[in-house]
Amino acid sequence: MKRRVIDVAALPAHAFGSRDPLWWAVILLDAIEGTMLVLLAVTYFYIRDRTTPFPPVVVPRGIAWIATAELVVWLVSAVPTYASGRAAIAGDVPRMRRQLALATGLGIIAAVLRWTELHLLPMRWDSHAYGSVVWALLGLQWLHAVTGIGENLLYLAVLWIGPVEDKHRADIEVSTPLWYFVIAGAALAWAVVFLEVLL
């Protein structure tokens, strides 16, 4: 009995976007981590409904304005992140370097702003339930940000030191949904914790 053999030598070793299995892994990771952020947001409103007075400690408007500046920085970072992903698909290494460095720099600024917010909050994480959920929501988003920044720094090292292989280009393109997730997390945290303070 003869076995049929299919010649797959002509198939590419790497793919981009939803054709890459790693892309699906990142999307599923985003879904899991996003569920945690949404559960924290729901917890915030649960506590809000059962706490009198709410909030037990008022967050100063100055902190809310810092959070707003942080959100703007995150939103702006989406542009170079998108551009670095497109450059990765095109194989344009100099553009990948520039755009990824810009996005990472903006991410570092935003993470420092979040760190400042956490240190200026008028309550500790263990002061009461409100403090716990605020710290958990802001802190978890900050950890996601630091993870994304660390990943980008690693990619930048590869882009500068080389050699840049197709698998690295695919990894950089796949990392864009993770960065967008960090931006979405920052928007959620801002809307839940700080929007009401500014209204």
C-alpha positions, 0 to 999 in steps of 0.5 A: 500500500502506497502512502500519499505524500503532500509536498509542503516545502513551498509553504511559508514558515511564518504567517502574520495576523490570524494565520499565525497560531501565536496571534490566536494565543495572544487573543485568548490571553487578552480575553482571559485578562480582559475578563479579570479587568471586567470582573474588577469593574463589576466588583467596583460597582457592586461595592459602590451600590453597597457602600455609604457614603461612596466613595469612603475617601474622595479621590482628588481631581488632580489625580484624575487629571493625571489619569486622563493624561495617562489615557491620552498617552496610551491612546497616542501610542496606538498609532506607532504600535499599528505602524510597527505592526505594518512595518513588520509585515512589510519587512521594513526594519528601520521603520519597525525600530522607530515606531516600536521605540516611539510606542515603547517610550510612550508606554513608559511615560504612561506607566510612570503616570500610573505609578504616580497615581497609585502613590497619590491615592488617598487610601491604601489597598487594605484600607477598605473594599473601595481601596482594594478594588481601586488598587487592584484595577489600577495595579493590574492594568499597570502590570499589563503595561509593564509586561508589554513594555518589557516585551517591546524592549526585548523586541527592540534589542533584537531589532538593533542587535540582529539578526532580524529573522522572519519569526521576529517580524511575526512576533512584533506584528503579533504583539500589537493586539497585546498593546491594544489590550493594555490601552483598552485596560487603561480606558476601562480603569479611567472610566470606572475610577476617574471619570466620575471624579471629573464630572 
